[in-house]
């Protein structure tokens, strides 16, 4: 090949290569928008430094950039929190200082509005001062500091702060400041549990005899707790789905039982939906399901209208909660239900026996009539169990109602309260029983004699006692919850609120048995205002407030006022004649409902409690 031919061949090859490259660039030259996903602290709401949300973390970005926005959710992993608890109680145990302002004096740094001080050339103490309730129980305590905003006008005088830790007052803490300001004491070793923190109190001791014409001032005290906030994990699951039958005729009703569990560590509210194949049977809402608690739901499926001779898949699904990660168990498929065509029987031929039917019917009716007449002549009172109380109250006492139970001595007021407690507890409704007439152990024994066991519900935390009787009897209470000064209505109100917080459920039922001691010891109008206030607080919780009142213990004018403001009045009566006792009950008032306002006789039977009796049928 000569030189000219070689040159021509090279030009052809170069032309082909250039053409091929131009063709490829045309094929792939459609516009490409290059997008980037960032996950550092400068361009997203993830509060970490560095690029912790790298490209490889996004599934939809594994192969090439696209126009899809990826959402990054930051989990709550807890952290350290500071809680300040200020003084909210002054009990007048020690009154050796001068008080300025209103009780409890040391609840805020507000000098010269409210404070306490001790004058010239004196010694004395003032207290005791209690702190706000923490409403905590399981969080880890890091540190506890006692803060005192106080000062001395002369350094030679002494100001001591004494702290109660549920076992002793311990060593006093010395305030040395001579100008207004905070003095802090580390008391972590003494207040190392939330129970000790919630019962902690202080008193102040001073001495101004060391220098003339100088005073001591204390304006505010508080506890500062640094604790680790628990990590909140949201997780609900469907445990089981069980239909009442797996084979039914078309038109039959199937009850489907669904068990739901809260496997997280926070109270949850969510919906549960039941499906037949992909069709919704029903939706039920669960409100405030506690951590590790189960809830049983019942759905009703009417098979009318479905295609017969088919098998249907029954599935329950719980809503996916915000920040819930374990969602595989939010759905559960139960047993399939086969729906069959309804069997239509062949009509029966009555013609062979028709001539004999009429005489047989007449004979049977005659026999039945004689039996009815004979039975009526022998019928006495028919016993009715305590379920009849729901009929008397037109379906039961509604949530959010206040209830006054009036009756004389031995009329059965306490038995009625205890039987209502048993009825509510059997339905998992939390109850609080405030005792003024006897020790809580006596209530437990009395309930047990009627087969109403209290201890299982106490162990579950849905039944609580507040002991007001032991302190009144000058006996040390053995209960978890008690009122140190039983005739201090403000303290009783605080303890009742604290116990409601312990229960941590809505619709709590509170029973105060009885009001007779406090009406006897205190001004009746003050007691009526207290009952009205506690009724309002119970209603705010969608709960009920029951209290017993003895006949004749309240002045007529105040009784009329109570009857006007209360939602429900249950009246009991007791009579004894010739050694024979009789009791009766009626619903005197039930706001917004028609109730049984006539007297209904009842007895109190061992092992059963209140048993009603229908009216006697006479000969």
MISE-123044 format. One record per residue (C-alpha): x, y, z. Coordinates in steps of 0.02 Angstrom, whole numbers, padded with zeros to 5 digits, always signed. Layout:
<atoms>
XYZ;...
</atoms>
This chain:
<atoms>
+00000+00000+00000;+00072+00167-00049;+00085+00317+00063;-00069+00404-00008;-00177+00250+00021;-00118+00233+00201;-00159+00415+00235;-00334+00394+00162;-00365+00239+00270;-00312+00330+00429;-00428+00475+00388;-00575+00355+00363;-00541+00268+00529;-00528+00436+00620;-00691+00492+00541;-00779+00333+00599;-00715+00354+00780;-00767+00537+00788;-00939+00498+00716;-00964+00357+00841;-00921+00471+00987;-01038+00606+00925;-01178+00479+00908;-01153+00414+01085;-01153+00589+01157;-01317+00626+01068;-01397+00470+01136;-01348+00508+01318;-01350+00696+01312;-01526+00718+01386;-01521+00849+01527;-01466+00777+01696;-01505+00875+01854;-01374+00835+01985;-01452+00840+02159;-01372+00810+02327;-01444+00756+02495;-01364+00833+02647;-01376+00772+02826;-01256+00880+02925;-01298+01007+03058;-01287+01153+02936;-01422+01102+02814;-01545+00992+02912;-01630+00980+03081;-01521+00838+03142;-01426+00913+03289;-01262+00820+03265;-01097+00874+03193;-01025+00796+03037;-01109+00708+02892;-01194+00567+02988;-01329+00554+02855;-01214+00497+02716;-01276+00458+02540;-01265+00272+02576;-01394+00289+02716;-01534+00334+02595;-01606+00180+02507;-01683+00278+02364;-01513+00360+02329;-01411+00202+02315;-01395+00204+02126;-01404+00384+02065;-01466+00556+02123;-01651+00590+02100;-01781+00721+02144;-01854+00631+02296;-01841+00713+02466;-01782+00596+02604;-01847+00625+02782;-01730+00603+02930;-01818+00570+03097;-01720+00601+03254;-01763+00478+03396;-01789+00534+03575;-01649+00451+03672;-01676+00541+03836;-01555+00657+03923;-01524+00747+04087;-01659+00865+04151;-01666+00986+04298;-01824+00996+04405;-01851+01134+04536;-01973+01097+04679;-02021+01250+04782;-02102+01258+04954;-02291+01238+04948;-02337+01189+05128;-02314+01271+05298;-02387+01169+05442;-02363+01285+05592;-02262+01156+05691;-02135+01291+05741;-02181+01474+05748;-02032+01560+05831;-02001+01680+05685;-02104+01824+05616;-02198+01786+05454;-02233+01916+05321;-02357+01893+05179;-02462+01737+05150;-02437+01552+05179;-02321+01463+05134;-02205+01617+05135;-02050+01533+05056;-02125+01481+04889;-02041+01614+04781;-01897+01737+04779;-02008+01890+04805;-01939+01989+04954;-02013+02100+05026;-02183+02025+04977;-02171+01858+05068;-02031+01801+05184;-01991+01752+05364;-01872+01839+05482;-01812+01836+05660;-01790+01995+05761;-01658+02060+05877;-01577+01965+06021;-01682+01805+06003;-01671+01618+05971;-01805+01516+05889;-01865+01400+05751;-01997+01406+05614;-02069+01263+05511;-02103+01142+05447;-02099+01185+05261;-02142+01050+05133;-02101+01049+04946;-02202+01021+04787;-02230+00841+04732;-02111+00781+04596;-02233+00658+04513;-02081+00552+04473;-02042+00373+04521;-01924+00280+04405;-01808+00412+04331;-01624+00401+04384;-01573+00539+04505;-01404+00620+04468;-01397+00752+04604;-01507+00845+04730;-01468+01021+04792;-01555+01114+04934;-01559+01300+04892;-01594+01436+05021;-01613+01620+04975;-01567+01701+05142;-01449+01819+05231;-01390+01877+05402;-01361+02058+05448;-01213+02008+05556;-01092+01864+05530;-01085+01824+05716;-01268+01769+05719;-01314+01592+05662;-01442+01528+05537;-01466+01340+05520;-01571+01240+05396;-01629+01068+05455;-01683+00939+05322;-01799+00790+05352;-01760+00637+05242;-01899+00520+05301;-01791+00448+05442;-01704+00591+05533;-01668+00777+05529;-01482+00742+05509;-01345+00872+05525;-01401+01054+05505;-01338+01161+05360;-01260+01328+05405;-01302+01485+05304;-01156+01608+05316;-01208+01744+05191;-01220+01923+05255;-01301+01987+05094;-01454+01926+05000;-01419+01777+04889;-01430+01589+04865;-01338+01463+04972;-01337+01285+04902;-01308+01121+04994;-01279+00953+04910;-01406+00832+04988;-01396+00693+04858;-01341+00562+04984;-01490+00598+05096;-01625+00619+04963;-01573+00476+04849;-01748+00417+04801;-01903+00504+04734;-02001+00444+04886;-01881+00535+05002;-01887+00691+04893;-02078+00694+04896;-02083+00683+05087;-01937+00801+05120;-01965+00955+05228;-01860+01085+05319;-01865+01198+05469;-01757+01351+05508;-01665+01384+05672;-01586+01551+05714;-01490+01641+05850;-01471+01832+05851;-01402+01848+06028;-01220+01857+05973;-01229+02034+05907;-01346+02176+05949;-01474+02253+05832;-01459+02126+05690;-01587+02009+05607;-01602+01851+05500;-01702+01841+05338;-01758+01693+05230;-01854+01729+05069;-01860+01565+04971;-01809+01381+04980;-01814+01246+04848;-01747+01075+04797;-01658+01063+04629;-01652+00886+04559;-01548+00839+04408;-01608+00673+04336;-01595+00568+04179;-01753+00578+04075;-01804+00407+04015;-01795+00361+03832;-01971+00357+03761;-02006+00204+03654;-02170+00196+03558;-02223+00019+03513;-02397-00059+03503;-02443-00231+03438;-02590-00343+03399;-02569-00499+03506;-02712-00606+03438;-02868-00604+03330;-02999-00736+03372;-03169-00751+03285;-03310-00832+03385;-03336-00959+03244;-03239-01013+03090;-03391-01076+02993;-03559-00985+02990;-03715-00970+02884;-03738-00808+02789;-03826-00678+02895;-03753-00740+03059;-03656-00622+03173;-03474-00661+03214;-03393-00585+03368;-03207-00555+03340;-03097-00535+03494;-02939-00432+03470;-02805-00419+03604;-02693-00265+03591;-02535-00231+03692;-02432-00076+03724;-02253-00143+03716;-02175+00030+03733;-02138+00131+03888;-02261+00274+03860;-02450+00288+03873;-02526+00280+03699;-02689+00328+03610;-02722+00250+03439;-02850+00163+03328;-02871-00023+03293;-02954-00071+03128;-03028-00243+03090;-03037-00302+02909;-03131-00440+02817;-03013-00466+02671;-02985-00282+02624;-03154-00218+02685;-03165-00126+02851;-03276-00211+02981;-03250-00079+03115;-03131+00044+03198;-03108+00062+03387;-03004+00193+03475;-02894+00151+03624;-02864+00298+03741;-02720+00310+03865;-02664+00127+03856;-02529+00111+03989;-02357+00039+03958;-02354-00154+03955;-02544-00157+03972;-02660-00267+03869;-02832-00217+03807;-02964-00336+03740;-03079-00269+03603;-03234-00351+03532;-03290-00315+03353;-03458-00371+03283;-03460-00433+03103;-03632-00455+03022;-03610-00573+02876;-03770-00515+02792;-03731-00461+02615;-03564-00550+02592;-03541-00675+02452;-03584-00848+02522;-03480-01007+02503;-03318-00910+02523;-03181-00903+02652;-03137-00731+02722;-02974-00674+02801;-02995-00580+02965;-02855-00457+03003;-02829-00323+03136;-02712-00175+03117;-02653-00048+03247;-02604+00128+03192;-02418+00156+03167;-02367+00280+03301;-02253+00429+03276;-02073+00370+03295;-02127+00187+03308;-01997+00075+03226;-02055-00102+03266;-02209-00105+03154;-02206-00288+03098;-02322-00336+03242;-02446-00193+03214;-02550-00313+03108;-02612-00488+03147;-02708-00611+03035;-02828-00723+03130;-02920-00881+03079;-03015-00874+02915;-03205-00879+02926;-03304-00982+02799;-03477-00912+02758;-03599-01040+02689;-03765-01024+02599;-03910-01029+02719;-04000-01197+02725;-04185-01184+02678;-04282-01335+02749;-04423-01422+02654;-04595-01368+02721;-04670-01493+02843;-04832-01578+02794;-04956-01549+02936;-05107-01629+02853;-05093-01802+02936;-05089-01733+03114;-05194-01575+03092;-05355-01653+03167;-05260-01688+03330;-05173-01520+03348;-05318-01416+03419;-05363-01535+03563;-05179-01549+03611;-05159-01359+03613;-05316-01334+03719;-05259-01464+03844;-05086-01387+03858;-05157-01211+03884;-05272-01275+04022;-05128-01359+04111;-05020-01202+04092;-05158-01091+04162;-05178-01199+04317;-04990-01195+04345;-04981-01006+04332;-05123-00981+04456;-05043-01104+04577;-04873-01018+04562;-04946-00845+04588;-05026-00901+04750;-04857-00962+04813;-04744-00823+04749;-04648-00717+04876;-04511-00587+04855;-04391-00630+04713;-04207-00600+04754;-04111-00493+04630;-03921-00479+04630;-03826-00315+04634;-03836-00298+04444;-04011-00230+04476;-03926-00071+04538;-03890-00031+04354;-04077-00040+04317;-04114+00075+04464;-03990+00201+04392;-04047+00181+04210;-03888+00095+04153;-03766+00138+04293;-03699+00300+04364;-03619+00398+04219;-03436+00451+04224;-03409+00628+04286;-03551+00622+04415;-03539+00668+04599;-03639+00550+04711;-03704+00581+04888;-03756+00425+04987;-03874+00472+05129;-03927+00353+05267;-03946+00327+05453;-03845+00212+05564;-03835+00030+05503;-03923+00075+05340;-03780-00001+05235;-03689+00154+05170;-03514+00079+05190;-03567-00090+05117;-03639+00000+04965;-03475+00095+04942;-03371-00064+04956;-03484-00160+04836;-03474-00019+04709;-03283-00021+04729;-03284-00209+04694;-03395-00185+04541;-03283-00048+04469;-03121-00142+04505;-03188-00298+04417;-03201-00187+04261;-03022-00122+04286;-03085+00051+04339;-02963+00127+04467;-03033+00168+04640;-02973+00272+04789;-03051+00240+04962;-03035+00377+05094;-03069+00306+05268;-03132+00414+05412;-03237+00285+05507;-03117+00137+05524;-02941+00074+05485;-02908+00024+05302;-02871-00155+05359;-03049-00165+05428;-03114-00117+05256;-03005-00250+05175;-03068-00385+05297;-03248-00333+05273;-03232-00340+05084;-03148-00510+05095;-03296-00577+05198;-03404-00541+05045;-03276-00623+04927;-03219-00452+04864;-03031-00471+04867;-02942-00302+04871;-02758-00355+04873;-02743-00410+04689;-02805-00239+04633;-02690-00150+04756;-02543-00247+04684;-02593-00191+04509;-02596-00011+04569;-02779+00024+04529;-02844+00022+04709;-02775+00144+04838;-02821+00185+05017;-02800+00355+05101;-02795+00329+05289;-02877+00473+05386;-02933+00363+05532;-02764+00312+05606;-02702+00491+05631;-02872+00539+05706;-02856+00392+05826;-02676+00445+05868;-02607+00284+05792;-02461+00276+05670;-02529+00234+05498;-02461+00081+05407;-02530+00138+05241;-02431+00207+05094;-02549+00356+05085;-02615+00445+05240;-02658+00618+05302;-02551+00678+05446;-02681+00805+05501;-02849+00723+05457;-02953+00878+05489;-02846+00989+05376;-02949+00990+05218;-02809+01073+05119;-02691+00929+05162;-02826+00801+05122;-02853+00883+04951;-02666+00878+04914;-02651+00694+04961;-02805+00649+04856;-02727+00737+04705;-02561+00649+04734;-02645+00478+04741;-02742+00517+04582;-02574+00553+04499;-02509+00384+04563;-02653+00293+04479;-02614+00381+04314;-02781+00338+04236;-02937+00433+04192;-03111+00395+04261;-03046+00365+04438;-03183+00327+04566;-03154+00413+04735;-03251+00358+04891;-03252+00464+05050;-03326+00361+05193;-03384+00452+05291;-03407+00640+05304;-03482+00631+05480;-03317+00658+05575;-03267+00811+05473;-03441+00888+05483;-03430+00864+05672;-03256+00941+05692;-03259+01080+05560;-03372+01221+05505;-03507+01134+05397;-03504+01269+05261;-03316+01241+05240;-03344+01054+05220;-03479+01084+05089;-03360+01195+04990;-03226+01058+05001;-03348+00925+04937;-03398+01038+04793;-03215+01071+04750;-03167+00885+04752;-03320+00843+04647;-03262+00968+04516;-03085+00895+04514;-03153+00717+04495;-03262+00774+04350;-03109+00852+04268;-03033+00677+04269;-03197+00606+04200;-03210+00512+04364;-03337+00501+04505;-03336+00566+04683;-03443+00466+04807;-03465+00524+04987;-03575+00459+05128;-03678+00575+05238;-03768+00526+05399;-03948+00582+05418;-03960+00737+05526;-03772+00776+05525;-03789+00928+05409;-03893+01085+05445;-04051+01089+05335;-03996+01243+05236;-03828+01166+05188;-03911+00999+05150;-04025+01087+05026;-03871+01166+04945;-03784+00996+04932;-03939+00918+04855;-03943+01056+04724;-03761+01041+04669;-03738+00851+04677;-03775+00748+04521;-03843+00591+04605;-03923+00557+04775;-03939+00378+04841;-04048+00365+04997;-04042+00216+05115;-04160+00176+05259;-04153+00053+05405;-04294-00003+05520;-04304-00129+05661;-04469-00190+05733;-04496-00337+05851;-04318-00396+05819;-04344-00397+05629;-04234-00280+05526;-04273-00211+05355;-04174-00102+05235;-04225-00010+05078;-04145+00101+04945;-04201+00227+04817;-04120+00342+04689;-04178+00512+04749;-04094+00610+04607;-04000+00566+04447;-03965+00716+04338;-04019+00694+04158;-04091+00519+04180;-04252+00435+04233;-04213+00325+04382;-04305+00213+04507;-04366+00340+04636;-04472+00213+04730;-04405+00120+04882;-04326-00048+04841;-04305-00172+04986;-04138-00259+05008;-04040-00369+05127;-03854-00386+05160;-03809-00570+05136;-03646-00649+05192;-03533-00689+05044;-03640-00587+04923;-03669-00413+04991;-03825-00314+04942;-03968-00420+04872;-04125-00330+04813;-04301-00403+04821;-04444-00378+04700;-04614-00336+04776;-04711-00483+04851;-04857-00554+04749;-05002-00585+04871;-05138-00718+04859;
</atoms>
